[in-house]
Amino acid sequence: MHDIVIRGGTIMDGTGKAAFSGDVAIAEGRIVGVGGKQGPARREIDATGLMVTPGWVDVHTHYDGQAMWDPLLAPSCWHGVTTVVFGNCGVGFAPVKKHHRQALMDLMEGVEEIPNPVLAAGLTWEWESFPDFMDALERRERVIDIAAQAAHLPMRVYVMGDRAIRREAATADDIAQMRQLTIEALRVGAFGFTTSRTDSHKTPDGELVPSRNADDLELLGIGSALGETGTGAFGMNSDFDDEDYELRWMRKLAKETGRPVWFLLTDRYEDPERWRRLMKAVHAARSEGLPLTAQIAGRPIGVMMGIGTALNPFTVRPSYKALETLPMAEQRKRLRDPELRRKILAEKPSDAEVAKLAQFRQLITRRWDKFFTMGDPPDYEPDSEKSVAAIAARTGRTPDEVAYDYIIEENQYLYFPVVNYVAGDHEPIREMLSDPACLLGLSDGGAHCTSIVDSGLPSFMLAHWGRDRRRGPRLPLEHLIKRQTSETADFFGLSDRGRLVPGLRADVNIIDFDRLRLHKPELVHDMPAGGRRFVQRVDGYEATLAAGIPIFERGEHTGAMPGRLVRAGQNGHR
């Protein structure tokens, strides 16, 4: 007698092989039979006409803080994600000395846009060391599994104090201490180490993050910890100012440790060929047997702009800025006043004001051809006709007027693809998704609270790439499912999940593919201290099971909490 049998579904087992029909049997949290007609069960789920897949394994999130206060880890849990990995981009909360807690919250706010008041209210700080942090995570009930990586920024601040914040070079002793802390983290179950080497990561005061200028001696010294333990992956985000330098130390690290080394890869407006050069370097390294991988996003990383968001085109105008502390409903009411509208539209940011802004913020004051209306369901591959510039030309209004009139409507946001939209379509992304040297990630779940919500990426992958895309070729569903199940699990050594195979953990999605539809993002106030964030809901998930237990049925949480902290190197994980 099985615990659950999912009857008659279309099984896509996560291996990439062709779909087949049959049953999936589950007992004691594990899959015990796949395909054909399975025996009786205490509960049967009719999956006729439905898709049965493994649960999604999302390897690039920032739930480091949210995992302390939110047992659901929404919105990821709504989208069929059953395992999340955080500690990305070099930011995190351990190890930490008491007097540096604020510095770590500042870094998380600056890099990942999780507001300080939210973190201050939500974090318990019942830890100092990374092992203590892991124990604190383990003590909490949760609905899905979590996994952590060790992060460079807190570690550097812990060892070097204010010297790290001033971005001074690490001494040999500093490096030795950070290496030892990394070994300690890996031995208690961290799935790797991450760092940040990009100018886009800054503190709220505009300072570059402590790891920005860390040299190869520091990176190789810390990275050697992975070779010592024989576990974990080394990841980073870099501007690749000196591509040869970055590639040289990454290749050396991969060769000396034998451990996977990955970096984030997107296309960029200012250097459209950059991603092709870097992919060529990845292929060259792999041809020599080096485990180098590019982690990619499945769609453009796009900022949403409107009332109550982190940015919009009018935030540099004084009359608009004066309203930003008001409640959103009050802002909207005042912005509908014709006299205030006229005043704000007349205020043009000066060249000097714009020059003070970061490069991206400069773009959003002037590049109306890069702003798009989102629609419902949201269009993440808009053509030029949906741009503010094109609408202005068609309607005889200025772009400022078009943007202003659009965002003051309820729940309307302009979409600005920051990266991965150089070509004005998704063809470069399709090439990356088709390349086995790339790993799907970058959902950024939990981050960029009032500007980006990409945690619905797993659902988008199926709906857009597998069914709805109109501006170019689609991709096979079996490939899309493999990309975010067995491939992501295998890369990080989550060896007990990612496939519907007997003996593995019974993390399962049952999906009505025809009904699968992402909703338009919405701003909600549901975080500690009343903090607001974007969430994105979805239709079409009939059920999600974690460890053989239904956790969501038709979008509603069942109340079950089978999730746990997964530790690398334990319970069969490499």
N, C-alpha and C positions, 0 to 999 in steps of 0.2 A: 504494500500500500504506500504510494507516494504521498508527499505532502500536497503538492500542486502539480497538475498537468495542464499545460497550455495546448489546447486542441486545435489542430487543423490550420495553423497559420502558415504564412509564407515566410520561411526561415532564411534570414541572411545572417550567417553565423559569425561574421567578423573576420573571416580568413580571406575574404575576397573571392571565394568560389561562388558559382552561380546559385541563385536562390532555389530553394526546393520546398515542397510542402510536407507537413507532418506535425508531430507533437513534440513538445519539450517537457520532460519530466524532471521534477525537483524534489529532493529529500534532504533534510538536515542542512539547508542552506547551500547545497551544491547541486549542480546539474548532474543527473544520473542517466539521462537518455535523450537523444536528439534524433528526430526523424521517425517516419513510420508511425505505427499505432502503439502508443505506450499504455501501460496497465492502469488500473484504477487509482484514484487519488481521493484524499479527503476534500479537496476542492478542485473543481475543473473550471477552466476559463476558456470560453469559446473564442477562438481567434480566427474564425472563418472570415476570409477577406481582409485580414489584418496582417501587418508586417511584424515579425518577431526578430529583435536584434539584441546584441549585448547592450548593457548600459554604457553610456559614453564616459570615456576617461579624459578629462580636461586637464591638461598639464601646464596651463599658463593662467593662473588666477592670482588674486591678491586678497584672499580671504583670511590673511594672517590675523587681523583684528576681528572681523565679523565672526570668525569661528569661535570667539570667546563669548559672543552675546546672542548669536542667531543659530539655533539648533537645526534650522532648515537649510541655511546657505542659499536662500533665494536671491536672484531668480534662477540660478543654475539647476536647482532641483526640479523646477517646473519643466525644464527642457530635457529631461531624461538623463541628466548627468548623475552618475552614481559614485564617481571618484573624482576629487579635485586635488591638484598639487599647487601649493603656494610657496612663498619665499622667493618669488621671481624678481628680476631687475635689481638685485642687490639690496632690496629693502626688507625690513623685518623688525622684530621687537626683542630679539635675544641673540647674544647675551647683552645684558644692560646693567649698569650701575644706577642707583637711585637718582643721582643728580644729572643723569643723561637721558632720563625717560622723555623729557620734553623735546630734546634734540631728535630723538627717534620719531616722535609724533610729527615734528616739523618736517622731517625728511619724507615720511609717508604722505603727509599732506601735499608737500611740494611735488613729489614724483608721481603719486597716484591719485591725488585730488580726493583724499578721504579727510574730511574736515577735522581740525584739531578738537573742537568741542565734542564731536562724536567719539573720537578715540579716547579723550579724557574721561568721558562718561562710561564708555564701554569696556575699557581695559582694566583688569583687576591688578595687574602687576604683582602676581603672586610668585614671581620667578626672578632669578638673576641670570643663571646659566642657561644654555640651550637645553641640556637635559631637564632642567626644571620646567622650562617652557613646554617641552614635549609632554611632561607629566601633567601639566595643567590642561593641555589639550585633551589628553587621554581621560581625564576625570569627567568630562562633560558628555552628556547625552547628545546625540545628533542623528539626523535622518540618513545621511550618506557618508561615505568614507572620505577621510582627509589624509593628505600626505604633505610633509614639509621639506623644504630645502634650507640649508644654512645660507645666510645672506652677508655680503661683504660689508655693507655700511654699518650695521650695528656692531659687527665684530671689530672693525677698524676703530670705531669710536670707543669701544670697550677697552681696547689695548692701548690706543694712542691718545685718548681724551681729546682735548681741544686742538692738539696738533693734527688730528685727523680732520676735524672740521675746517681747519685752515689749509687743508690739502698739502701738508708737508710730506716729504718722502719718508717712507717707512725705513727704519733701521733694520739691520740683520736680526736684532733681538725682537723687534716688533713682528717681523715676518715669521720668525720661529714660533712666537706666541700664537699668531693667527693660524699658522699651520696646525698647531696642537689643538686649538679650539675647533678647527674643522674636523680633525680626526675624532675629537670627542663627539661632535655633532653626528658624524657619519656612524659612529659606533652605537649611538642610541637611536639610529633609524632615519637620519636625514637622507633624502634621495639625491643629494648633490649640493653644489655650491653655486651661487650666482653673483654677478657683479654688474655695475653700470659704468659705461664710458661714453656717455652722450651729453651734449650740451642741452638737450631738451629736458634733462632731469636736473631740477634746481630746487633749492629750499624756497619757502614762501617769501624770503627776503631777496630772492634772485641770485643767491650764491650757488655755485656748482656743488654737486654732491661730493662727499669725502673721497670716493673711489675714482672720481673722474680722471685724475692724472696718475693713478697708480702705475708704476712701470712694470716691465716684464719680469724683473727679478721678484717683485712682490707677487705677481700673478702666478708665476711658475712655482714660487716657493709655497704659496698656499695650495695651489693645484696639485702639488706633489702628494698632498694628503690623500687624494683619491687613489693614487697608486699604492700608497701604504696600506689602505684598507681594502683595496680591490673592489670598491663599491662607488656608486654615485656618478652623476654627470656634471660637467662644468659648463655653465651657461652665462651669456653676457649680452648686453645691448651696447652697441658702439656706433659712433658716427663714421668710423673708418677714415679718419682724417689722413692717416698714413696706412694705406691698405697693406702694403708690403710688411710693415712692422707688425700689424695686428695678425696677419695671416702667419707670419713667421713664428710668433710665440704660441699661437693656437696649434699650429702643426707640431711644434716641439712638445707642447703639453700632451697632445694626443699620442705622440710617439712614445714619450717617456712613461706615461701612466697606463696607456692602453685603454683609458676610459673615454666614453663619449664626450665630445666637446661640441657645443651648439651656440649659435648666435642668432639674433633676430634679423630677419630679412624682409624688407618691403621696398617697393619702388618709390622714388622721390621726385617731386617736380623739378628740383634744382639739378638733378643728375639722373636723367631717365635711364641711362645704360648701366648705372651702378649695380643693380641687382644681377644683371647678366654677367658682369665681370666677377662678382663674388660667387655666383653659382659655378662659373668656370673654374674658379679656384677650389671650390668644394669638390668638384668632380676630379680635379687633378690630385687632390689630397687622397680621395677615396681610391683612386687608381693605384696609389702606393700603399693601400691598406690602412690608412689613417681614419679613425672614426670621427670625422668632421661632418656636421649636419647644419643645415639652415632651417630655423623654425619660422614658419610663415603664418599669415592670417588667411582665412577663407573668404574675406571680403575686404573692401576698403575700411581703414580705420577712420571713421568720420565723426566729427564733432556736431552735436545738435545744438542749435542756438534759438533761444526764444526768451520769454519772460521767466525769470527764476533760474536760468541756466548760468553756468560759470562764465560764459562769454556770449556776446552777440555783437553785431556790427556797430551798435550804438553805445557800447560801454565806454568808449573814449570821449563821448560828448557830455559836457558838464550837466546839462539839464536832464539828461537821462540818468547819469550817474547819481544825481541827487535823490532819485527814487528807489535805488536798489536795496535799501534797507527796509523798505515797506513790505508788508505781506503781498504775495503775488496777486491776489484779487484786487487789492487797492492799487497796485502798480498798473494793472491792466485798465482799471477804471479811469485812472488819471491820464494814461497814454491815449485814451480814446477822445480826450478833449482836443478839439480842432486847433485851438491856440497853442497848446503845448506841442502838438504834432508839428505845427509850422515852425515853432522855435527849435525843436530838436533837429528837424530836417535842415534847418538853416545853419546849424553848427557843424562846420566841416573841420575835421581834425587837421592841425597844421603839420607840415613836413617835420618840424622839430619834435612834435608830440609823437608822431608815428615812429620816428627814428629811435625813440626811447624804448619802444616796444620790442619784445622778442620777435623773431622772424615770422613765426606763425601768426602772431597777433597783428603784425603789419599786413599780412595777406588778408585777414578778415575785415580790414577797414577799406579795402579797395578792389579785391578780386571778385566782382559780382558774377563773373562767368563761372566761378567755382562754387557758388551757392546754389543749392537745388531745393525745390519743394519736395517734401517727403511722401505725402499721400497716405492712404490707408487701404490696404496694407502698405507698409513703407517700401519704397523703391530704392534699393541699394545699388542699382546700375542705371541711374537716370541718364537720358540723352540730353544733349545741349538745349533742347527745347524746354526743358524743365528748369533751366537756370534762371536766376533772377534777372540777369542781363537780357536773356531772350524774351522773357515775359515783359520786361520794361519796353523793349523795342516793339513788341507786338501791340502793346496797350497804350503806347504814347505817354507813359509815366517815366519818372526817373527810377533807377535801380533802388535808390534810398527809399522812395515811396513804396515800391513793391515790397521790399523787405519789411519795412515798418508795418504796413497794413496787414501783412501775412502773420507776423509774430504776435500781434496784439489779439488775434483770435484765440479762443480757448483751445489748448492742447495742439497748437500748431508750432512746428519747429523747422527751421531751415537746416539743411544737411550740408556739411562742408567736409568732403573727403580729404583728410590731411595727407595720407599716404595711400599707395596702391590704386591711384586713379590718374596716373600720368597720361595714359592713353585715352582716357575718357570712357573706358569700358573695362571689362574684367578679363581681357585676354592674357595679360601678364600673370594674373592670379591663376588662371586655368593652366598656364604652362607650369607654374610652380606646383600646383596641386597634382600635376601629372608626372612630376619628377620624384623618383624614389629617394633622392638625396635631401628631400625636404620633409619636415615634420610639421603636422598641423597643430597650431597652438594659438596664442595671442587672443584668447577670448577676454582676458583681463577681468574676469568675474570679480566683483567686489570693489573695483577701482573706478576712478573718474566719475564720481557719483553724479555730478550735475552737468556732464558734457558728453559722456559716451556710455552706451550699454551694449556690449557685444557678447554678454554671457548667453544670449540666445543663439550663438553661432552654430551649435550642433543641429538645431532645428532648421536654421537657415541653410546649412549645407545640403540637407535632403531636399527641402522645398525648392530652393533656387537652382542649385546645380543639378539636382536629379529630376526636376519637373518643370519649373516655371521660367527658366531663362529663355529670353527671346532675342537677345542681341549677339548671340554666338552659340557655339556648341555646348551641350550639356555634358555631364559625366555620369558613368554607370553608378547606380545606387550601391552595388556591392563594393565598389572602389571607395565611395564616400563613407560607407560604414566602416570599412577596414581602416580608413584614415584616422578615425577617432575612437577606435576600440583596440584592436590587437596591436596596431602600430604604436600608438601612444603608450599603451601598457608595456609593450615589449621594450621600448626605448628606455624607460625608467626602471625596468626590472620588476614591474608589477605582474609577476608571472602566474598569478592565480586568477586572472580576470581578462576581459577583452575578447573572449571567444565563447560561443555556445558549444562547449565541448564537455563531455562527461568528466567529472572530477574537479572542474573549475567552479569558482564562486558563482552563484546564481544571481547575477546582476542582469536584469532583462528589461527591455522596453517592448511594449505592445502598442503599435502605432496604426492609426487609421490614416494611411498615407494620403488618400483623397481629401481628407479634412484637415491635413496639416497646414496650419496658417499662422504666421507670426502677427501679433497685434502691433499697432503703433506704440512706440515707447511712451510712457507716462511718468510724470514726476509725482512721487509720493513722499509723505513725511512719516517714515516708520523706523528711523534709526535712533539710537540713543541721543539724548539732548534734543529731540525733535528734528534731527537732521534730515535733509531731503536727498533723494536720489532718483535716478531713472530706473525703472524696471520695465521689462517687456514680457508680456504674457503670450501664450500659445494655445492653439486648439489642436486636437488630433492625437494626443497621448491618451490611449485608453487605460494603460496601467504602466507603472514602473515598479520593478521589484529590486530590492537590495538584499543580498544574502538570502534570497528565496522568500522574502517577506514583502508583500505589497505595501509600498510606502505612499504612492499616489494612485488614485483611481479616478479617471475622467477629470483630472485637474485638481482634485481635492486630496489633501493630506489625510491619510488613514489614521494618524496618531502614532504609528509605529516608529521606533527609533533604533534601527539596527546598525546605524553607522558607527564607525570607530576610527581612531587614529591608526593608520598603517605605518609600520616601521620597516624601513629597508633592512634586508639581511635577516629578518625574522619571519616566521610563518611561511618560509619558502621563497621570500622575495630576495632577489639578487642585490 
